[in-house]
Amino acid sequence: MTGRNGGDVAVESLTALGATHVFGIPGQHALGLFDAIRRSELSFVSSRVENNSVFAADGYARATGEVGVVFCSTGPGALTALGALQEAYAACVPILMITSQIPRDGLGGARKGYLHQLDDQQASARNVTRSTAVVRDAAAIPGVLADAWATAQEAPAGPVWVEIPQDVLLEEVTVPPVTGLDAQVRPPRRPRPEVTAEAARLLAAAERPVILAGGGVRRSAGAPQALVALAELLDAPVVSTSGGNGSIPLAHGLSAGAWIEDRHTTDLLEDADVVLAIGTSFGEVTSNYGTFAPRGRVIQVDAEARVLGSNHDVLGVHADAGAALADLTVAVPEPGPGARRSGARVAEELRTRVQERLDAQDLAAEQRLLADLRAAVPDDADTFWDMTIAAYWAWSAWDPRGGGFHTAQASGGLGLGFPAAIGASVGTRRRTFAVTGDGGAMYSIAELATARQHDVDLTWLVIDDGGYGILREYMTGAFGAATATELARPDFVRLAEAFGIAVHAATPETVGEIVAGTFTTSGPAVVVLPTTLRMFAST
């Protein structure tokens, strides 16, 4: 080919929108996209499995605040990506998924017999994306991508899906080179003044206010700072959800911690005369598995309208978390002296009760592991936690400090930790830290090749307990025995060595020192810790 084609238009559009990196795997119908990268300044990160491409873009977006871009092929490749898109959709992570399609004459369910053909590929994506589109002419590519770019970022953010047929990508075009493209991202939604006024009235009159900070606070620009300002104005303790851990520094006097699964925390929320819940749906974990039953008024702030009132009778505030918190801080009058209880004392008492309950159980090894890892990992490092017992602890026990705390808790699927840490390191050019179990590690083990190929700075801790540890605990507790939880797995040390990656065998006594040492090195490092962890008792 001698002229520009649709693939060039797509790549030029992404560059004009500000993209710098693309994650993905080449495929037959998508070759026009990948060939165009060669003529661009975009950096391509080659994954080994499509869902890991999405996880990597997810980590990139979480760590940088930018849109993660994925190139993917048709049919099997596109379908393989859907599980990872569910996590991004549930966690409101901005991802632009550009997938190829069969030629235009096969769209619409026609049975042409094309390789990878699906009756309706878009239909498969609609459950896990904010929007889907098919481009049928290269001239439409810039506008469609600009709209998708904006939609991905508008709260509630999330993945978007654009399909470009093979023939559109390969046909030569007369479209001028794309040099200027404006994605018109709408400003954050502000709450209606009358709703702000009513919420402010309830908070000002409250004697026992409690703030519940969800993941929406962490994702909203300026919201953590506005949260602290409002909490200090109200002298209100702040409970963080698992997704909201880090919304307020755990060292702050008003932080009541993130032990959302602890009955003491549930009691505090139930006893409040006003609960201000921001960026949370009161989902399964946040509600302490359906046991939370508020006795006071609940003010619920969320950018996703479907969340409001979905689990409790609330004063719903349809707004971005940062905008709502800023408006409330202005609208709530300063309380008079002695008007309400000391929020700092309430928070301290709760933290003490939770710690006493943990100390009454035989959990010294688990608490030491989290403490050793926290001491080993730099304060500003991004950490990524897969669905494993250590992560279930980290939801509440990990202090993010100045680093990003990222988990797969939104949808609860396995495999995010390691590839997401790869994407985050690529985007930030700083060393990241990932934690998985041996079961979750097998979901993304192929990405050892990606880490080596791109010489990614990250430390991957694999906690090997011989199976799906959390499911083992659940089944044993429910049925007296576990089934299908024990796994054959590789020698992770030798496997990492086979990829030419620095690897360390650790014990519970040495793991902290080993992890700390990897942060003085460059390139990927794997730490393997054979141990069996236990969960704290459910309350």
C-alpha positions as CSV (number, residue, x, y, z in Angstrom):
1,M,0.0,0.0,0.0
2,T,1.3,3.5,-0.8
3,G,-1.5,5.8,0.4
4,R,-3.1,6.4,3.8
5,N,-5.9,4.1,4.9
6,G,-8.5,3.9,7.6
7,G,-6.0,2.5,10.0
8,D,-3.9,5.6,9.6
9,V,-7.0,7.8,10.3
10,A,-7.7,5.9,13.5
11,V,-4.2,6.2,14.8
12,E,-3.9,9.8,13.8
13,S,-7.2,10.4,15.7
14,L,-5.9,8.8,18.8
15,T,-2.7,10.8,18.7
16,A,-4.7,14.0,18.3
17,L,-6.8,13.1,21.3
18,G,-3.7,12.7,23.4
19,A,-3.1,8.9,23.5
20,T,0.5,7.8,23.8
21,H,0.2,4.1,24.5
22,V,-1.9,1.2,23.0
23,F,-2.3,-2.2,24.5
24,G,-3.5,-5.3,22.5
25,I,-2.8,-8.3,20.3
26,P,-2.8,-8.3,16.5
27,G,-5.4,-10.2,14.6
28,Q,-6.3,-10.8,11.0
29,H,-9.1,-8.2,10.6
30,A,-7.2,-5.7,12.7
31,L,-3.9,-5.7,10.8
32,G,-4.7,-2.2,9.3
33,L,-4.7,-0.8,12.8
34,F,-1.4,-2.4,13.8
35,D,0.4,-1.5,10.6
36,A,-0.6,2.1,11.1
37,I,1.1,2.2,14.5
38,R,4.4,1.7,12.7
39,R,3.9,5.1,11.0
40,S,2.9,6.9,14.3
41,E,4.4,7.9,17.6
42,L,2.2,5.6,19.6
43,S,3.9,3.1,21.8
44,F,2.4,-0.4,21.5
45,V,2.4,-2.9,24.5
46,S,2.0,-6.4,23.3
47,S,0.0,-8.7,25.6
48,R,-0.4,-12.4,25.2
49,V,-4.1,-12.8,26.0
50,E,-6.8,-10.2,25.1
51,N,-8.4,-10.0,28.6
52,N,-4.9,-9.1,29.9
53,S,-4.6,-6.4,27.3
54,V,-7.7,-4.8,28.9
55,F,-6.4,-5.3,32.4
56,A,-3.2,-3.6,31.4
57,A,-5.1,-0.7,29.9
58,D,-7.2,-0.6,33.1
59,G,-4.1,-0.4,35.3
60,Y,-2.7,2.3,33.0
61,A,-5.9,4.4,33.3
62,R,-6.1,4.0,37.0
63,A,-2.5,5.0,37.6
64,T,-2.3,7.9,35.1
65,G,-5.8,9.2,35.0
66,E,-5.8,8.9,31.2
67,V,-7.9,6.8,28.9
68,G,-6.5,3.3,28.4
69,V,-6.6,2.3,24.7
70,V,-6.8,-1.3,23.5
71,F,-6.6,-2.7,19.9
72,C,-8.3,-6.0,19.5
73,S,-9.3,-8.4,16.7
74,T,-12.7,-9.7,15.8
75,G,-14.7,-12.6,17.3
76,P,-12.7,-14.7,19.6
77,G,-10.3,-11.9,20.5
78,A,-13.1,-9.5,21.2
79,L,-15.1,-12.0,23.3
80,T,-12.0,-12.9,25.3
81,A,-11.7,-9.3,26.4
82,L,-15.2,-9.1,27.9
83,G,-14.4,-10.4,31.4
84,A,-11.8,-7.8,32.0
85,L,-14.1,-5.1,30.6
86,Q,-16.6,-6.1,33.3
87,E,-14.1,-5.0,36.0
88,A,-13.4,-1.7,34.2
89,Y,-17.2,-1.1,33.8
90,A,-18.0,-1.9,37.4
91,A,-15.0,0.2,38.7
92,C,-15.7,3.1,36.3
93,V,-12.3,3.0,34.6
94,P,-12.0,4.9,31.2
95,I,-11.0,2.5,28.4
96,L,-11.4,2.9,24.7
97,M,-11.7,-0.5,23.1
98,I,-11.1,-0.4,19.4
99,T,-11.9,-3.8,17.9
100,S,-11.9,-4.8,14.2
101,Q,-14.8,-6.3,12.4
102,I,-15.4,-8.5,9.4
103,P,-15.9,-6.6,6.1
104,R,-19.0,-4.4,5.9
105,D,-20.9,-6.8,3.6
106,G,-20.9,-9.4,6.4
107,L,-22.4,-7.1,9.0
108,G,-26.0,-7.4,10.1
109,G,-26.2,-11.2,10.5
110,A,-25.4,-12.1,6.9
111,R,-23.9,-15.6,6.7
112,K,-20.8,-14.9,4.5
113,G,-18.6,-17.4,6.3
114,Y,-16.0,-14.9,7.3
115,L,-13.4,-16.0,9.8
116,H,-14.3,-14.8,13.3
117,Q,-17.8,-13.8,12.2
118,L,-20.4,-13.2,14.9
119,D,-24.1,-12.4,14.3
120,D,-23.8,-9.3,16.5
121,Q,-20.5,-8.5,18.1
122,Q,-21.8,-5.3,19.6
123,A,-24.5,-7.2,21.5
124,S,-21.8,-9.1,23.4
125,A,-20.2,-5.8,24.5
126,R,-23.2,-3.8,25.6
127,N,-23.3,-5.4,29.0
128,V,-19.8,-4.2,30.0
129,T,-19.4,-0.9,28.2
130,R,-21.0,2.6,28.4
131,S,-21.4,2.8,24.7
132,T,-20.8,0.9,21.4
133,A,-20.5,2.0,17.8
134,V,-19.6,0.7,14.4
135,V,-17.8,2.9,11.9
136,R,-18.7,2.2,8.3
137,D,-16.7,4.9,6.6
138,A,-13.2,6.2,7.3
139,A,-14.4,9.8,7.3
140,A,-16.4,9.0,10.4
141,I,-13.5,7.6,12.4
142,P,-12.3,10.9,14.0
143,G,-15.7,12.0,15.2
144,V,-16.7,8.6,16.5
145,L,-13.4,8.2,18.4
146,A,-13.7,11.7,19.8
147,D,-17.2,11.0,21.1
148,A,-16.1,7.7,22.6
149,W,-13.0,9.3,24.2
150,A,-15.3,11.9,25.9
151,T,-17.9,9.3,27.0
152,A,-15.2,7.1,28.5
153,Q,-14.1,10.0,30.8
154,E,-17.5,11.5,31.8
155,A,-18.6,10.4,35.3
156,P,-19.5,7.7,35.8
157,A,-16.5,6.9,33.6
158,G,-16.1,3.5,32.0
159,P,-15.1,1.5,28.9
160,V,-16.4,2.3,25.5
161,W,-16.4,0.0,22.4
162,V,-15.8,1.0,18.8
163,E,-15.8,-1.5,15.9
164,I,-14.1,-0.7,12.6
165,P,-14.5,-3.3,9.7
166,Q,-11.5,-4.7,8.0
167,D,-12.2,-3.1,4.7
168,V,-12.6,0.3,6.3
169,L,-9.2,-0.1,7.9
170,L,-7.5,-1.1,4.7
171,E,-9.1,1.1,2.1
172,E,-7.1,4.1,0.9
173,V,-8.7,7.4,2.0
174,T,-8.9,11.0,0.9
175,V,-9.6,12.1,4.4
176,P,-7.0,14.8,5.3
177,P,-4.5,13.8,8.0
178,V,-6.1,14.3,11.5
179,T,-4.1,16.9,13.3
180,G,-6.7,18.6,15.5
181,L,-9.5,16.7,17.4
182,D,-11.5,17.9,20.3
183,A,-13.2,15.4,22.6
184,Q,-15.8,17.5,24.3
185,V,-15.9,16.1,27.8
186,R,-18.8,17.6,29.7
187,P,-17.9,19.2,33.1
188,P,-18.7,17.2,36.2
189,R,-22.3,17.1,37.1
190,R,-23.1,19.5,40.0
191,P,-26.0,18.8,42.4
192,R,-29.1,20.9,42.1
193,P,-29.1,23.8,44.5
194,E,-32.3,22.8,46.3
195,V,-31.0,19.3,46.8
196,T,-27.7,20.6,48.2
197,A,-29.6,22.9,50.5
198,E,-31.7,20.0,51.9
199,A,-28.6,17.8,52.4
200,A,-26.8,20.7,54.1
201,R,-29.8,21.2,56.4
202,L,-29.8,17.6,57.4
203,L,-26.1,17.5,58.1
204,A,-26.1,20.8,60.0
205,A,-28.8,19.4,62.3
206,A,-27.2,16.0,62.8
207,E,-25.8,15.1,66.2
208,R,-24.2,11.8,65.1
209,P,-23.2,12.3,61.4
210,V,-21.1,9.7,59.7
211,I,-19.6,9.9,56.2
212,L,-19.2,6.8,54.1
213,A,-16.7,7.3,51.3
214,G,-16.8,4.9,48.4
215,G,-14.8,4.4,45.3
216,G,-16.5,7.3,43.6
217,V,-14.6,9.7,45.9
218,R,-11.2,8.3,44.8
219,R,-12.1,8.5,41.2
220,S,-13.4,12.1,41.2
221,A,-10.9,15.0,40.7
222,G,-10.6,17.0,43.9
223,A,-13.0,14.8,45.9
224,P,-10.6,13.4,48.5
225,Q,-9.5,16.9,49.5
226,A,-13.1,18.1,49.6
227,L,-14.1,15.1,51.6
228,V,-11.5,15.9,54.3
229,A,-12.6,19.6,54.3
230,L,-16.3,18.6,54.8
231,A,-15.5,16.0,57.5
232,E,-13.5,18.5,59.4
233,L,-16.3,21.1,59.1
234,L,-18.8,18.5,60.4
235,D,-16.4,16.9,62.9
236,A,-17.7,13.7,61.4
237,P,-15.9,10.3,61.4
238,V,-15.3,8.9,57.9
239,V,-15.7,5.2,57.1
240,S,-14.2,4.1,53.8
241,T,-15.5,1.2,51.7
242,S,-13.1,-1.3,50.3
243,G,-13.1,0.6,47.0
244,G,-12.9,3.9,48.8
245,N,-9.9,3.0,50.9
246,G,-7.5,5.9,50.6
247,S,-10.2,8.6,50.1
248,I,-9.1,10.0,53.5
249,P,-5.7,9.3,54.8
250,L,-5.9,6.5,57.4
251,A,-3.6,8.6,59.6
252,H,-6.2,11.4,59.7
253,G,-7.9,11.7,63.1
254,L,-11.4,11.5,61.5
255,S,-10.6,8.3,59.6
256,A,-12.6,5.4,61.1
257,G,-10.8,3.0,58.8
258,A,-12.0,0.8,56.1
259,W,-13.1,-2.3,58.0
260,I,-16.5,-2.3,56.3
261,E,-17.0,-6.0,56.9
262,D,-16.7,-5.6,60.7
263,R,-19.9,-5.4,62.8
264,H,-18.5,-2.6,64.9
265,T,-18.3,-0.5,61.7
266,T,-21.8,-1.5,60.7
267,D,-23.1,-0.5,64.2
268,L,-21.5,2.9,63.8
269,L,-23.2,3.5,60.5
270,E,-26.6,2.2,61.8
271,D,-26.4,4.4,64.9
272,A,-25.8,7.6,62.8
273,D,-28.7,10.0,62.6
274,V,-27.4,11.1,59.2
275,V,-25.2,9.0,56.9
276,L,-23.6,10.9,54.0
277,A,-22.7,8.2,51.5
278,I,-20.6,9.3,48.5
279,G,-19.8,7.2,45.5
280,T,-21.1,3.9,46.8
281,S,-24.1,1.8,46.0
282,F,-24.2,0.0,49.4
283,G,-23.4,-3.2,47.6
284,E,-22.8,-6.6,49.0
285,V,-19.5,-6.0,50.8
286,T,-20.3,-2.4,51.8
287,S,-23.5,-3.5,53.4
288,N,-21.6,-6.1,55.3
289,Y,-23.4,-8.8,53.2
290,G,-26.9,-7.3,53.6
291,T,-26.8,-6.8,57.3
292,F,-26.6,-2.9,57.3
293,A,-30.0,-1.4,58.2
294,P,-29.8,2.4,58.7
295,R,-31.9,3.9,61.4
296,G,-31.2,7.5,60.5
297,R,-31.5,9.5,57.3
298,V,-29.2,8.6,54.4
299,I,-27.9,11.1,51.9
300,Q,-26.6,9.3,48.8
301,V,-24.3,11.1,46.3
302,D,-23.5,9.4,43.0
303,A,-22.8,10.3,39.4
304,E,-24.6,7.1,38.3
305,A,-28.4,7.7,38.6
306,R,-29.2,4.0,38.8
307,V,-27.3,3.7,42.1
308,L,-29.4,6.3,43.9
309,G,-31.9,4.5,46.2
310,S,-31.0,1.1,44.8
311,N,-30.7,-0.4,48.3
312,H,-32.1,2.1,50.8
313,D,-34.5,5.0,51.1
314,V,-32.3,8.0,50.6
315,L,-32.1,11.6,49.7
316,G,-30.5,11.1,46.3
317,V,-28.0,13.6,45.0
318,H,-27.2,12.9,41.4
319,A,-23.8,14.5,41.0
320,D,-20.1,14.0,40.7
321,A,-18.5,13.3,44.1
322,G,-16.1,16.2,44.0
323,A,-18.7,18.7,42.9
324,A,-21.2,17.6,45.5
325,L,-18.6,17.7,48.3
326,A,-17.4,21.1,47.4
327,D,-21.0,22.5,47.2
328,L,-21.9,21.0,50.6
329,T,-18.8,22.4,52.2
330,V,-20.0,25.9,51.2
331,A,-23.6,25.2,52.1
332,V,-23.2,23.6,55.5
333,P,-22.9,26.2,58.3
334,E,-20.2,25.8,60.9
335,P,-21.7,24.1,64.0
336,G,-21.6,25.8,67.3
337,P,-19.2,24.6,70.1
338,G,-20.4,21.4,71.7
339,A,-23.1,20.9,69.1
340,R,-22.2,17.3,68.5
341,R,-19.9,14.4,69.6
342,S,-16.2,14.4,68.8
343,G,-15.7,12.7,65.5
344,A,-12.1,12.0,66.2
345,R,-12.9,10.2,69.4
346,V,-15.6,8.1,67.7
347,A,-13.2,7.2,64.9
348,E,-10.4,6.2,67.4
349,E,-12.8,4.1,69.5
350,L,-14.0,2.3,66.4
351,R,-10.4,1.5,65.3
352,T,-9.6,0.3,68.8
353,R,-12.6,-2.1,68.9
354,V,-11.8,-3.5,65.4
355,Q,-8.2,-4.1,66.4
356,E,-9.2,-5.8,69.6
357,R,-11.4,-8.1,67.7
358,L,-8.6,-9.0,65.3
359,D,-6.2,-9.5,68.1
360,A,-8.5,-11.9,69.8
361,Q,-8.2,-14.3,66.8
362,D,-5.1,-16.3,65.8
363,L,-4.2,-13.9,63.0
364,A,-0.7,-12.7,63.9
365,A,0.8,-14.1,60.7
366,E,-1.7,-12.3,58.4
367,Q,-1.3,-9.0,60.3
368,R,2.5,-9.3,60.2
369,L,2.5,-10.0,56.4
370,L,0.5,-6.9,55.7
371,A,2.7,-4.8,58.0
372,D,5.9,-6.2,56.5
373,L,4.7,-5.5,52.9
374,R,3.6,-2.0,53.9
375,A,7.0,-1.3,55.3
376,A,8.7,-2.8,52.2
377,V,6.7,-0.9,49.5
378,P,7.5,2.8,49.0
379,D,4.7,5.1,50.1
380,D,4.0,6.5,46.7
381,A,4.0,3.1,44.8
382,D,0.8,2.0,43.0
383,T,-0.3,-1.4,44.3
384,F,-2.6,-3.9,42.5
385,W,-4.3,-6.7,44.4
386,D,-6.0,-9.7,42.7
387,M,-8.8,-11.6,44.3
388,T,-6.8,-13.5,46.9
389,I,-6.9,-13.7,50.7
390,A,-4.1,-11.2,51.1
391,A,-6.2,-8.7,49.0
392,Y,-9.3,-9.3,51.1
393,W,-7.2,-8.2,54.1
394,A,-5.7,-5.3,52.1
395,W,-9.2,-3.9,51.4
396,S,-9.3,-2.9,55.0
397,A,-5.8,-3.2,56.4
398,W,-3.7,-1.6,53.7
399,D,-2.8,2.0,54.2
400,P,-2.4,3.4,50.6
401,R,-0.5,6.5,51.9
402,G,0.6,8.4,48.8
403,G,0.2,5.5,46.3
404,G,-2.8,4.3,44.3
405,F,-4.6,1.3,45.9
406,H,-6.2,-0.8,43.2
407,T,-8.2,-4.0,43.5
408,A,-10.5,-6.2,41.4
409,Q,-13.2,-5.9,44.0
410,A,-15.7,-4.1,41.8
411,S,-16.6,-7.1,39.8
412,G,-14.6,-9.7,41.7
413,G,-13.0,-11.6,38.9
414,L,-9.5,-13.1,38.9
415,G,-6.5,-12.0,36.9
416,L,-6.3,-8.2,37.2
417,G,-3.4,-7.7,39.5
418,F,-0.3,-8.6,37.4
419,P,-1.3,-7.2,34.0
420,A,-2.8,-4.1,35.5
421,A,0.5,-3.5,37.3
422,I,2.3,-3.8,33.9
423,G,0.0,-1.2,32.4
424,A,0.5,1.2,35.4
425,S,4.2,0.9,35.2
426,V,4.2,1.6,31.5
427,G,2.2,4.7,32.0
428,T,3.9,6.1,35.1
429,R,7.4,4.9,34.4
430,R,7.6,4.0,38.1
431,R,7.9,0.6,39.8
432,T,4.5,-1.0,40.7
433,F,3.6,-3.8,43.0
434,A,1.2,-6.6,42.3
435,V,-0.2,-9.4,44.6
436,T,-2.0,-12.5,43.5
437,G,-2.6,-16.0,44.7
438,D,-1.4,-19.0,42.8
439,G,-4.9,-19.6,41.3
440,G,-5.1,-16.0,40.1
441,A,-1.5,-16.1,38.8
442,M,-2.4,-18.8,36.3
443,Y,-4.9,-16.4,34.7
444,S,-2.1,-14.0,33.7
445,I,1.0,-16.1,33.8
446,A,1.6,-15.6,30.1
447,E,2.2,-11.9,30.7
448,L,5.6,-12.8,32.1
449,A,6.5,-12.6,28.5
450,T,5.1,-9.1,28.2
451,A,6.9,-7.9,31.3
452,R,10.2,-9.3,29.9
453,Q,9.6,-8.0,26.4
454,H,9.0,-4.5,27.5
455,D,11.3,-4.6,30.5
456,V,8.6,-3.4,32.8
457,D,9.6,-2.2,36.3
458,L,7.3,-4.1,38.6
459,T,7.4,-6.5,41.5
460,W,4.9,-9.4,41.4
461,L,4.3,-11.3,44.6
462,V,2.7,-14.7,44.2
463,I,1.2,-16.2,47.4
464,D,1.1,-19.9,46.8
465,D,-1.3,-21.8,49.0
466,G,-2.0,-24.6,46.6
467,G,-5.4,-23.6,45.3
468,Y,-8.2,-21.1,45.5
469,G,-7.7,-20.2,49.1
470,I,-10.7,-18.0,49.7
471,L,-13.1,-20.5,48.0
472,R,-11.5,-23.2,50.2
473,E,-12.4,-21.2,53.3
474,Y,-15.9,-20.4,52.0
475,M,-16.7,-24.0,51.1
476,T,-15.3,-25.5,54.3
477,G,-17.3,-23.0,56.3
478,A,-20.5,-23.6,54.5
479,F,-20.3,-27.3,53.7
480,G,-17.6,-28.7,56.0
481,A,-15.4,-29.6,53.1
482,A,-14.0,-28.0,49.9
483,T,-14.4,-29.2,46.4
484,A,-12.5,-28.3,43.2
485,T,-10.3,-25.8,45.1
486,E,-7.0,-27.6,45.1
487,L,-4.8,-27.0,42.1
488,A,-1.9,-28.4,40.3
489,R,0.4,-25.5,39.4
490,P,3.9,-24.9,38.1
491,D,7.1,-24.3,40.0
492,F,6.7,-20.5,39.8
493,V,10.4,-19.9,40.6
494,R,11.6,-22.0,37.7
495,L,8.9,-20.7,35.4
496,A,10.0,-17.0,36.0
497,E,13.6,-18.1,35.4
498,A,12.6,-19.6,32.1
499,F,11.4,-16.1,31.0
500,G,14.7,-14.6,32.1
501,I,13.1,-12.7,35.0
502,A,14.7,-12.1,38.4
503,V,12.8,-14.3,40.9
504,H,13.1,-14.9,44.6
505,A,11.8,-17.6,46.9
506,A,10.5,-16.1,50.1
507,T,9.3,-17.2,53.5
508,P,6.9,-15.3,55.8
509,E,10.0,-14.1,57.7
510,T,11.9,-12.9,54.7
511,V,9.3,-11.7,52.2
512,G,9.3,-8.1,53.4
513,E,13.1,-7.7,53.1
514,I,13.0,-9.4,49.6
515,V,10.2,-7.2,48.3
516,A,11.9,-4.1,49.6
517,G,15.1,-5.2,47.8
518,T,13.3,-5.4,44.4
519,F,12.5,-1.7,44.6
520,T,16.2,-0.9,44.3
521,T,16.4,-2.8,41.0
522,S,15.1,-2.3,37.4
523,G,13.0,-4.6,35.3
524,P,10.5,-7.2,36.3
525,A,10.9,-9.2,39.5
526,V,8.8,-12.1,40.9
527,V,8.6,-13.1,44.5
528,V,7.1,-16.4,45.4
529,L,5.8,-17.0,48.9
530,P,4.5,-20.4,49.8
531,T,2.1,-19.9,52.7
532,T,-1.5,-20.4,53.7
533,L,-3.3,-17.3,55.0
534,R,-6.6,-17.2,56.9
535,M,-9.4,-14.8,56.8
536,F,-10.6,-12.8,59.8
537,A,-13.9,-14.0,61.3
538,S,-17.0,-12.7,59.6
539,T,-19.3,-10.5,61.6
